[in-house]
Amino acid sequence: MSASFAHFMLLAVALVLVAFAASLPPAAAEDTILGHKCGMPAAGNNASSDAYRSNLNALAAILVAGARANGSAAGAVGAAAAPDAAYGVALCRGDFTGDACARGLGDALASAVNDSESAFGCGRQLRDVTLFYDRYQLRFSGADFLSGDGDTPKWAGNNTNFVKPADAARRFDGLVSELVNKIADIAAGRPDRYATGRSRFQEQGLTLYGLVQCTVDMPPERCRACLDGLISAFPATFPSGQHGGRILVPRCTVRYETDDTFFNTANLSVDLHKPKPSKSWLWATIPVVSVSLLAASFLLYRWIKIRRKRELARLELFRLSIAVKSVINLWRMEEGNSGFSLYDFSQMKGATNGFSIENKLGQGGFGAVYKGLLPDGLEIAVKRLAPCSSQGLLEFKNEIQLIAKLQHRNLVKLLGCCIEGEHEKILVYEYMANKSLDLIIFDSKKGLSLDWPKRLNIIDGISQGLLYLHIHSRPCVVHRDLKASNILLDNEMNPKISDFGMARIFSSSVAESNTTRIVGTHGYIAPEYASDGVCSVKSDVFSFGVLLLEIISGTMTTGSYRYDGKLYKLIAYAWLLWKAGQWHELVDRCLLGNERYHFTMERYVHVALLCVQEGADDRPAMDEVVKMLSSGEGVVLPEPKKPAYFNVRPVGTEMSASCDMGISITLSR
């Protein structure tokens, strides 16, 4: 055979191997070669002979196919003992199988015979080649090595870390020997001839991982013998205490490492020297369980209590809803001459542009208020109560029950209502163009529009409205929430008292009553009502006195005012100025400078201080208040006593004025 023909055949075989490897799916990762061994061809044998190359090509296909199916394969092609026969074995690590294994072996075989000057330095010496990779290894040869022990050639790798001191290293070596021998026993008896394990070297906090494997064609005893040969070589191969090492031969392998999971640990064959659980967990668990049980019991108790409270609230809502419907039915019968209308929800939705944010006038304690426009051009204020609020429903019922009895030019007129299903409860009022008094009186710029005559008109209107509620209406009504935000102003700045949801009805024979539920707004509530629940017309008189001081001064009752180095509430501050003859310092700065109103301003401050006295019996009734406000210079008024809430501000601390804060308190009896 000519040299050119031999070269042609060599190239053909290489192309076939390359094409075969390329047909396989890609491997999981490119493995780097650990080492290789090249044997010398036997005398007279030509590694590049056509027959040997053909047999080697067929052998490669057998090894790759067998490794794909079983993880390892061994075989021979050609007549036994013939000079052109090819023998080979391939082994993939037990967790690197299937197509990935076949791909790696195919690439390795293609690399080995790719050209005559192989990258491994074997050149033409293809009669005996062994390749060791991290996850697979193979050997092919022109000599029959399959019948032997398969323990040559050998490759060993070391780890550079060591266990110290020497006695600890010896104990570590014993642990390594114990682990690899146990998993070797298991591997020899398994069909796949593969086993892994783990052990703890608790002395130095190390975890030891081990792996052993043989080709699947080896009988158990032969596999164990191959592994024993590698394990027995450990002392001579690895220094004492070495953290890791491996010895590879074509048909079996042994490896161990510390803290390096170099294989898939999902199915460990052996797990030695597990840390014993400390009993300290028991002492830690007991208090945790106890606390958890107590917390669970408390949460269960709270849940039962909340659920019961909700059930009672639903029952109360149902009862109130029935009461409201009864009142509505009564109105339906009297609608012809009452001036009170029953509206559909669609009318309210259309009038307020779908309760849009642009139409919203404000937010009350139990619902939002919107501006509306009816088809006939009438402007209205629509109060939409929050759903599922028993207190809101109680207010709703209270207002529609009072409307027939309360008709006065200084009370906001309730035009009607709307009730839709279980949730929609709406009150419809006449629209007040200038909104509420607080938006003007407490604004430094808007307050300039309220000169003293206009403020006198507002004060007079409020006093006339309260006089009607306390004396001229039947029965007597105590508003209980008189404040600047509940005084609405029409186009001509005439005041009207609004929001009768908290009002309380008294019979003519009863001057006062006790209640377990305190309603009202911080800063306006009378002291006897706040502390003892005693409600009477004098409660409204107190609120009127506070409101009168706010209108005169243009400041909030909830603010803090400095006098003689200390801070006081508005009513205490006003009384101190009065006692010092400095009452004019209380008056809004925009009102000063007109001597014509000097006496009237002084008289109104005087009356306000009489209204906010601590004792309810010391306060005048509303008919007396109206007379005092309209009295001339010849009428002498009694000196006001020390007001309520005198010492409520700590000395030397600054507190800013705040907005009204509605409160609802339940007193224990």
C-alpha positions in Angstrom: 0.0 0.0 0.0 1.4 3.4 -1.0 1.9 6.2 1.6 -0.5 8.4 -0.2 -3.3 5.8 -0.1 -2.6 5.3 3.7 -2.9 9.0 4.3 -6.2 9.1 2.4 -7.6 6.3 4.5 -6.5 8.0 7.7 -8.3 11.2 6.7 -11.4 9.2 5.8 -11.5 7.6 9.2 -11.0 10.9 10.9 -13.9 12.5 8.9 -16.2 9.6 9.8 -15.4 10.0 13.5 -15.9 13.8 13.4 -19.2 13.4 11.5 -20.4 10.8 14.0 -19.5 13.1 17.0 -21.2 16.1 15.3 -24.4 14.1 14.9 -24.8 13.9 18.7 -26.5 16.5 20.8 -24.2 19.0 22.5 -22.6 18.0 25.9 -23.5 19.8 29.1 -20.0 21.5 29.2 -16.7 21.1 27.6 -14.5 18.8 29.7 -10.8 19.5 29.9 -8.4 16.5 29.6 -6.6 15.4 32.8 -4.0 13.2 31.2 -3.3 10.7 28.4 -1.1 7.7 27.9 0.3 6.5 24.5 1.5 3.0 24.2 4.1 1.8 21.6 2.8 -0.3 18.7 3.9 -4.0 18.7 6.8 -4.8 16.4 5.6 -5.2 12.9 2.2 -3.6 13.5 1.2 -0.6 11.5 -1.2 1.7 13.3 -2.3 3.2 10.1 -3.2 0.0 8.3 -6.5 0.1 6.5 -8.0 -2.9 8.4 -7.0 -1.6 11.8 -8.4 1.9 11.0 -11.7 0.4 9.8 -12.0 -1.7 12.9 -11.1 1.3 15.1 -13.9 3.3 13.4 -16.4 0.5 14.1 -15.2 0.2 17.7 -15.7 3.9 18.3 -19.4 3.6 17.2 -19.8 0.6 19.6 -18.3 2.4 22.6 -20.3 5.6 22.1 -23.6 3.8 21.7 -22.9 1.6 24.7 -21.9 4.5 26.9 -25.0 6.4 25.9 -27.2 3.4 27.0 -25.3 2.2 30.1 -22.7 4.8 31.1 -19.8 2.5 30.1 -18.9 0.0 27.4 -16.2 -2.4 26.4 -15.8 -4.2 23.1 -13.6 -5.5 20.3 -13.7 -5.5 16.5 -11.8 -7.9 14.4 -10.6 -11.5 14.6 -9.2 -12.5 18.0 -5.4 -12.1 18.2 -5.4 -10.7 14.6 -2.8 -7.9 14.1 -5.6 -5.6 12.9 -8.1 -6.2 15.7 -9.2 -3.2 17.8 -10.0 -3.4 21.6 -11.6 -0.6 23.6 -13.3 0.5 26.8 -15.2 3.8 27.7 -16.5 4.9 31.1 -18.6 8.0 31.9 -19.1 9.3 35.5 -22.3 8.0 36.9 -24.1 11.4 37.0 -22.9 12.2 33.4 -24.9 9.8 31.2 -27.0 9.6 28.0 -26.4 12.0 25.1 -24.0 14.2 27.1 -21.8 11.2 27.8 -21.9 10.1 24.1 -21.1 13.5 22.9 -18.0 13.8 25.1 -16.7 10.4 24.1 -17.3 11.1 20.4 -15.4 14.4 20.7 -12.5 12.6 22.5 -12.3 9.8 19.9 -12.4 12.3 17.0 -9.6 14.3 18.7 -7.5 11.2 19.2 -7.5 10.2 15.5 -8.1 13.6 13.9 -4.6 13.7 12.3 -1.4 11.8 12.4 0.2 14.4 14.7 -2.4 14.2 17.5 -2.8 17.0 20.0 -2.0 14.5 22.7 1.4 13.9 21.2 0.7 10.2 20.4 1.4 10.8 16.7 1.0 7.6 14.7 1.1 5.5 17.9 -2.7 4.8 17.7 -2.2 1.1 18.7 -2.6 2.0 22.5 -4.1 5.3 23.6 -5.7 6.1 27.0 -7.4 9.4 27.7 -8.6 10.7 31.1 -11.1 13.5 31.3 -12.9 14.9 34.4 -16.2 13.2 33.6 -15.2 10.3 31.3 -12.3 8.2 30.2 -11.5 5.8 27.4 -8.8 3.4 26.1 -8.4 1.7 22.7 -5.6 -0.6 21.7 -4.5 -3.1 19.1 -3.8 -5.6 21.9 -6.4 -7.4 24.0 -6.3 -5.7 27.4 -10.0 -6.5 28.3 -9.3 -9.9 29.8 -6.9 -8.5 32.4 -7.7 -6.5 35.6 -8.0 -3.3 33.7 -5.8 -1.4 36.3 -3.4 0.1 33.8 -2.5 2.6 32.7 -3.1 4.7 35.8 -3.6 8.4 36.4 -3.6 10.1 39.9 -4.5 13.7 40.9 -3.8 15.5 44.1 -5.3 18.3 46.2 -3.1 21.0 47.6 -4.9 21.4 51.0 -4.1 19.3 54.0 -5.5 18.5 57.4 -3.2 19.5 60.3 -1.8 18.4 62.8 -0.5 15.0 62.1 -2.8 13.1 64.5 -5.8 14.8 63.0 -4.5 13.9 59.5 -4.3 10.3 60.5 -7.9 10.3 61.7 -8.9 12.0 58.5 -7.1 9.3 56.5 -9.0 6.6 58.4 -12.3 8.4 57.6 -11.4 8.5 53.9 -10.6 4.8 53.9 -13.9 4.0 55.7 -16.0 6.0 53.3 -14.4 4.7 50.0 -14.5 1.1 51.2 -18.2 1.3 52.1 -19.2 2.8 48.8 -16.9 0.3 47.0 -18.9 -2.5 48.6 -22.1 -1.0 47.4 -20.9 -0.1 43.9 -19.6 -3.7 43.2 -23.1 -5.1 43.9 -25.1 -2.5 41.9 -25.9 -3.0 38.2 -24.5 0.4 37.2 -21.3 -0.3 39.3 -21.6 3.3 40.6 -21.9 4.6 44.2 -21.3 7.9 46.1 -21.2 8.9 49.7 -20.7 11.6 52.3 -19.1 11.7 55.7 -18.4 14.4 58.3 -15.0 15.1 59.8 -16.5 17.1 62.7 -13.2 17.6 64.3 -12.3 20.3 61.7 -15.8 21.0 60.4 -15.1 19.3 57.0 -17.6 17.4 54.8 -16.0 14.5 52.8 -17.5 13.4 49.5 -16.5 10.1 47.8 -17.2 8.4 44.4 -16.3 5.0 43.1 -17.2 3.3 39.7 -16.4 0.4 37.4 -17.5 -0.4 33.9 -20.8 -2.3 33.9 -19.4 -5.3 32.1 -17.1 -6.2 35.1 -18.5 -8.9 37.4 -18.9 -7.8 41.1 -15.8 -9.5 42.3 -13.6 -8.2 39.5 -15.0 -4.7 40.1 -14.2 -4.9 43.8 -10.7 -6.1 43.0 -10.1 -3.2 40.7 -11.3 -0.7 43.3 -9.3 -2.4 46.0 -6.2 -2.0 43.9 -6.8 1.8 43.7 -7.7 2.2 47.4 -4.7 0.3 48.5 -2.5 2.7 46.5 -3.8 5.8 48.5 -1.1 5.8 51.2 1.7 5.8 48.6 -0.1 8.2 46.2 -1.4 10.9 48.6 0.3 12.5 51.6 -1.4 12.1 54.9 -4.3 14.4 55.6 -4.7 15.5 51.9 -8.1 17.1 51.4 -8.8 15.3 48.1 -7.4 13.0 45.5 -8.4 10.6 42.7 -6.9 7.5 40.9 -8.2 6.6 37.5 -7.6 3.5 35.4 -9.6 2.7 32.2 -12.1 0.4 33.9 -12.5 1.8 37.4 -12.1 5.0 39.4 -11.9 6.2 43.0 -12.2 9.9 44.1 -12.7 11.9 47.3 -12.9 15.6 48.0 -13.7 17.9 51.0 -16.5 20.5 50.7 -16.6 20.1 47.0 -19.7 18.5 45.5 -18.0 17.4 42.3 -21.0 15.1 41.5 -24.8 15.2 41.7 -25.6 14.5 45.4 -29.3 13.8 44.9 -28.9 10.0 45.5 -26.1 9.4 48.0 -25.4 5.7 48.6 -23.8 6.4 52.1 -24.1 9.2 54.6 -21.8 8.7 57.5 -21.3 10.5 60.8 -24.2 12.8 60.7 -24.1 15.4 63.4 -26.3 14.3 66.3 -29.1 16.7 67.0 -28.5 18.7 70.1 -31.2 18.4 72.9 -31.0 22.1 73.4 -33.6 22.4 70.6 -36.1 20.9 73.0 -35.6 23.6 75.6 -35.8 26.2 72.8 -38.9 24.6 71.4 -40.9 24.5 74.6 -41.2 28.2 75.1 -41.7 28.8 71.4 -44.6 26.3 71.4 -46.0 27.7 74.6 -45.9 31.2 73.3 -47.4 30.1 70.0 -50.2 28.3 71.8 -50.9 31.4 73.9 -50.8 33.6 70.8 -53.1 31.2 69.0 -55.5 31.2 71.9 -55.5 35.0 72.1 -56.1 35.3 68.4 -58.9 32.8 68.6 -60.5 34.7 71.4 -60.1 38.0 69.5 -61.5 36.4 66.4 -64.6 35.1 68.3 -65.0 38.5 70.0 -64.7 40.4 66.7 -67.0 38.1 64.9 -69.6 38.4 67.7 -69.1 42.2 67.6 -69.7 42.2 63.8 -72.8 40.0 64.2 -74.2 42.5 66.8 -73.3 45.4 64.4 -75.1 43.7 61.6 -78.1 43.2 63.8 -78.0 46.8 64.9 -77.7 47.9 61.2 -80.7 45.7 60.4 -82.8 47.2 63.2 -81.8 50.8 62.2 -82.6 50.0 58.6 -86.1 48.9 59.6 -86.5 52.0 61.6 -85.3 54.2 58.7 -87.7 52.5 56.3 -90.6 53.1 58.8 -89.7 56.8 58.9 -89.5 56.8 55.0 -92.9 55.2 54.8 -94.3 57.9 57.2 -92.8 60.6 54.9 -94.4 59.0 51.9 -97.8 59.5 53.5 -97.0 63.1 54.5 -95.0 64.1 51.4 -97.8 66.1 50.0 -97.7 68.9 52.5 -94.3 68.5 54.2 -92.0 69.9 51.6 -89.8 66.8 52.0 -89.0 64.8 48.9 -87.9 61.2 48.3 -85.3 61.0 45.6 -84.1 58.1 43.4 -80.5 57.1 43.5 -80.2 57.7 39.8 -81.3 61.3 40.4 -78.5 61.8 43.0 -75.9 60.2 40.8 -76.9 62.4 37.9 -77.0 65.6 40.0 -73.5 65.0 41.4 -71.9 63.9 38.1 -71.5 60.4 39.5 -70.3 61.6 42.9 -67.2 62.9 41.1 -64.2 64.4 43.0 -64.8 67.7 41.2 -68.2 67.9 42.9 -67.0 67.0 46.4 -67.4 69.8 49.0 -66.0 68.0 52.0 -65.7 64.9 54.1 -67.7 64.4 57.3 -67.3 61.9 60.1 -69.8 59.5 58.5 -69.7 60.4 54.8 -68.8 62.8 52.0 -70.8 65.9 50.9 -71.2 66.7 47.2 -72.6 69.7 45.3 -75.5 68.7 43.0 -77.7 70.3 40.4 -81.2 69.1 39.9 -82.8 69.2 36.4 -85.0 72.2 37.5 -81.8 74.2 38.2 -82.0 73.9 42.0 -78.5 73.6 43.6 -78.3 71.0 46.4 -75.8 69.6 48.8 -75.8 65.8 48.9 -74.5 64.0 52.0 -73.7 60.3 51.1 -73.4 58.2 54.2 -70.6 55.7 54.4 -72.0 52.1 53.9 -72.2 49.7 56.8 -71.8 52.4 59.4 -74.3 52.0 62.3 -73.5 55.4 63.6 -74.0 57.0 60.2 -77.3 55.2 59.8 -78.3 56.5 63.3 -77.5 60.0 62.1 -79.6 59.5 59.0 -82.6 58.4 61.1 -82.1 61.2 63.5 -82.1 63.9 60.8 -85.1 62.7 58.9 -87.1 62.3 62.2 -86.3 65.9 63.2 -87.0 67.7 59.9 -90.7 68.0 60.5 -90.2 69.6 63.8 -87.3 72.0 62.9 -88.2 74.9 60.6 -86.2 78.1 61.1 -84.4 80.5 58.8 -81.2 79.9 60.7 -81.3 76.1 60.3 -80.2 74.4 57.1 -83.2 73.0 55.3 -83.3 69.3 54.6 -85.0 68.9 51.3 -85.3 65.2 51.3 -83.5 61.9 51.3 -82.7 58.8 49.2 -82.5 55.2 50.3 -81.3 52.5 47.9 -80.9 48.9 49.0 -79.0 48.2 52.2 -76.0 50.5 51.6 -77.0 53.8 49.9 -78.3 56.4 52.4 -78.3 60.0 51.2 -79.5 63.3 52.7 -80.3 66.2 50.5 -79.9 69.8 51.8 -80.3 73.2 50.4 -76.9 74.4 48.9 -75.0 77.1 50.8 -72.9 79.0 48.3 -70.3 80.3 50.8 -69.8 76.8 52.4 -68.8 76.7 56.1 -67.7 79.4 58.5 -64.4 77.8 59.4 -63.2 78.1 55.8 -63.4 81.9 56.1 -63.0 82.9 59.7 -59.7 81.0 60.1 -58.2 82.1 56.8 -56.1 85.3 57.1 -57.0 86.5 53.6 -60.7 85.4 53.4 -61.3 86.7 57.0 -60.7 90.2 55.8 -64.1 90.0 54.0 -65.9 89.6 57.3 -66.0 93.0 58.9 -67.6 93.5 62.3 -71.2 94.1 61.1 -71.0 90.8 59.1 -69.7 89.0 62.1 -72.5 90.5 64.2 -75.0 89.2 61.7 -73.5 85.7 61.8 -73.4 85.6 65.6 -77.0 86.9 65.8 -78.2 84.2 63.3 -76.5 81.4 65.2 -77.9 82.6 68.6 -81.4 82.8 67.0 -81.1 79.3 65.6 -80.0 77.9 69.0 -82.8 79.9 70.8 -85.3 78.2 68.4 -83.9 74.7 69.1 -83.9 75.2 72.9 -87.1 77.1 73.5 -89.4 77.6 70.5 -89.3 74.2 68.9 -91.3 71.3 70.3 -89.7 69.3 71.6 -86.5 70.8 72.9 -83.4 69.9 70.8 -79.8 69.9 71.9 -77.5 70.0 68.9 -74.4 68.5 70.7 -72.0 69.3 67.8 -72.1 73.1 67.4 -68.9 74.3 65.8 -67.5 76.6 63.0 -67.6 73.8 60.4 -71.3 73.2 61.1 -72.3 76.8 60.4 -73.0 77.3 56.7 -73.3 80.6 54.9 -75.7 81.4 52.1 -75.1 84.0 49.2 -75.7 86.9 51.6 -73.4 85.5 54.4 -76.5 84.6 56.5 -75.6 81.7 58.9 -77.5 78.4 59.1 -76.8 75.7 61.6 -76.4 72.3 59.9 -75.8 68.6 60.8 -78.4 67.4 63.2 -77.2 63.8 63.1 -76.0 64.0 66.7 -78.9 66.1 68.0 -80.7 64.9 71.1 -84.4 65.5 71.8 -85.6 66.5 75.3 -89.2 66.6 76.6 -90.3 69.9 78.2 -90.2 68.4 81.7 -86.6 67.2 81.5 -83.8 69.7 81.7 -80.9 67.4 81.3 -80.0 63.7 80.8 -77.1 61.3 81.2 -75.7 59.4 78.3 -73.1 56.6 78.1 -72.0 57.9 74.7 -70.3 61.2 74.4 -70.4 62.8 70.9 -69.0 66.1 69.7 -65.8 67.8 68.7 -62.7 68.4 70.7 -62.5 72.0 72.0 -66.3 72.5 71.9 -67.6 69.9 74.4 -68.8 71.2 77.7 -66.8 69.8 80.7 -69.7 68.2 82.5 -70.7 66.4 79.3 -67.1 65.2 78.6 -66.4 63.9 82.1 -69.8 62.7 83.4 -72.0 62.4 80.3 -74.5 65.1 81.6 -76.1 66.6 78.5 -78.4 69.7 78.6 -79.1 72.9 76.7 -76.2 74.4 78.7 -73.9 72.0 76.7 -74.8 74.0 73.5 -74.4 77.3 75.4 -70.8 76.3 76.1 -70.2 75.4 72.5 -71.7 78.7 71.4 -69.4 80.6 73.8 -66.4 78.9 72.2 -67.7 79.7 68.7 -68.2 83.3 69.7 -64.6 83.7 70.9 -63.4 82.1 67.6 -65.5 84.6 65.5 -64.2 87.6 67.5 -60.6 86.5 67.4 -60.4 84.7 64.1 -58.4 81.9 65.8 -59.1 78.3 66.7 -60.1 77.0 70.1 -57.6 74.1 69.6 -54.6 76.4 69.3 -52.1 77.5 72.0 -51.7 81.1 73.1 -48.9 82.5 75.2 -49.6 84.7 78.2 -47.0 85.7 80.8 -44.6 83.0 79.6 -47.2 80.2 79.7 -49.4 78.5 77.1 -53.2 78.4 77.3 -56.2 77.3 75.3 -58.3 80.1 73.7 -60.9 80.3 76.4 -58.3 80.5 79.2 -56.3 83.1 77.2 -59.4 85.2 76.7 -60.3 85.1 80.4 -56.8 86.2 81.4 -56.8 89.1 79.0 -60.3 90.1 80.3 -59.1 90.0 83.9 -56.1 92.2 83.0 -58.3 94.7 81.1 -56.6 93.7 77.8 -59.6 92.1 76.1 -58.9 94.2 72.9 -55.8 92.0 72.3 -58.1 89.1 71.7 -59.9 90.8 68.8 -59.0 90.0 65.2 -56.5 92.6 64.0 -58.5 93.3 60.9 -61.4 94.6 63.2 -59.5 97.1 65.2 -59.4 100.8 64.6 -63.1 101.5 64.6 -64.1 103.0 68.0 -67.8 102.9 67.0 -67.8 99.1 67.6 -65.7 99.2 70.8 -68.5 98.7 73.3 -70.2 95.9 71.2 -66.9 94.0 70.9 -66.3 94.2 74.6 -69.9 93.1 75.4 -69.6 90.1 73.1 -66.3 89.0 74.6 -68.0 89.4 78.0 -71.0 87.2 77.0 -68.7 84.6 75.5 -66.8 84.2 78.8 -70.1 83.9 80.6 -71.0 81.0 78.3 -67.8 79.0 78.8 -67.8 79.0 82.6 -67.0 75.7 84.1 -70.2 75.2 86.0 -73.3 74.6 83.8 -75.5 76.4 86.4 -73.3 79.6 86.0 -73.9 79.7 82.3 -76.9 81.8 81.0 -79.6 80.1 78.9 -79.9 81.0 75.3 -82.8 83.4 75.8 -80.6 85.3 78.3 -77.6 85.1 75.9 -79.7 86.8 73.2 -80.8 89.5 75.6 -77.2 90.1 76.8 -76.0 90.4 73.2 -78.6 93.0 72.3 -78.4 95.0 75.6 -77.2 98.6 75.8 -74.5 100.2 77.8 -76.8 100.7 80.8 -77.1 96.9 81.4 -74.6 95.5 83.8 -73.5 91.9 83.2 -72.1 89.6 85.9 -68.4 89.0 86.0 -67.4 85.7 84.4 -65.9 83.0 86.6 -62.9 81.0 85.7 -63.6 79.1 82.5 -63.4 75.3 81.9 -60.2 73.7 80.6 -58.1 76.4 82.2 -54.9 74.4 82.8 -54.6 72.0 79.9 -51.4 73.2 78.3 -48.0 72.2 79.9 -45.9 75.1 80.8 -43.1 76.0 78.4 -44.3 73.8 75.5 -45.4 75.0 72.2 -48.4 73.4 70.4 -49.7 74.4 67.0 -53.4 74.8 66.2 -55.0 71.8 64.7 -58.1 71.1 62.7 -61.4 70.0 64.3 -61.2 66.4 65.5 -64.6 64.6 65.9 -64.7 62.3 68.9 -67.0 59.6 70.1 -66.4 58.3 73.6 -68.2 55.6 75.5 -68.2 56.1 79.3 -68.3 53.1 81.7 -71.2 53.1 84.1 
